[in-house]
């Protein structure tokens, strides 16, 4: 049986009110993550991945650039990733 290939997930989050955005990144434990992201306070209890986020940005442009930068980071390293083109609400504690 073939082993499951780990991959990262990238998406945008929007704070309530709709003016602040950030990029979010779910990375398998032990994998690198790009500059500009920090470990989120929110983590799944039994997850084999870790959630990283950027700081909140006023407007979508900087958050989108951070998400695109993460996609380039993984493409350059030939690591598989999913880039969700949706904007999600932020993870809650």
N, C-alpha and C positions, 0 to 999 in steps of 0.2 A: 504494500500500500504506500502511496506517495505521501510524503509529509506536507502539511499545510504550509504554504509560504506566508510569512508574516508581511503585513503591509501597514502603511500609515493612512490616516484619514484626515482631510483638511476641509474646513468649512468656515463660514462667517457667522458671527452672532451679533444680534442687535439688542441693546438695552431698552427697557421699557421707555416709551416716549419717542423712540425712533431716531434719535440724533447721534447716539454713540454706537460705534461698531468696534469689533475686535476679531482677530483671526483665532481659530481654535485648531488644535492639532492633537490627534490621538495616536500615540506612538507605542509599538510593542516594547516591553521592558528590555533594557539593554541596548536599544538603538539610539543613534545620535538624533539631535534635533537642531534646527537652525537658530542662529542668533536672533534676538528680538523676542523670543518666546521664553516664558518662565513656567515652572510647575504650578498648576492650579491647586487651590486649596481643596477643590472637589476631586475626589478619586473614588473609583468603584472599589468596593470591598474585596471582591474576588476576581478582579480584572487582571488580565495579563498585559494590559496596556496602561500607559500613563497619559493624562490629559495635560497639555501645555497650552497656554494662551498668551496673546500679546496684551499690552496695555490697551485701555479703551481710547478710541480716537473719535474726535468730533468730525462726523462725515465718514463716508464709506471708502474714500480713495486710499488712505493709508492702510486701512485694514485689508483691503483687496490686494494692495501691493505686497503686504506681508504674507497673505495666503499664496499669492503667485510666486513669491520668493521661496516659500516652503516647497511648493511643487517643483521648482527648479532645483532646489537643494537635493531632493530625492531623485529626480531625473538624472542629475549629474552622477549620483552614486549608484545608479541602476537599481534602486529600491522601489518596489511597487507601492503605489498609493492610490487612494480614491479622493477625487476632488469634487466635493458636493457643491453644486452651483445654487444652493438655496441659502437663505438667511434664517438661522434658527434663534429661538430665545436662548439667553445664557443659561448655563447649568446652575442649579440652585443648591445651597447647602441643605 
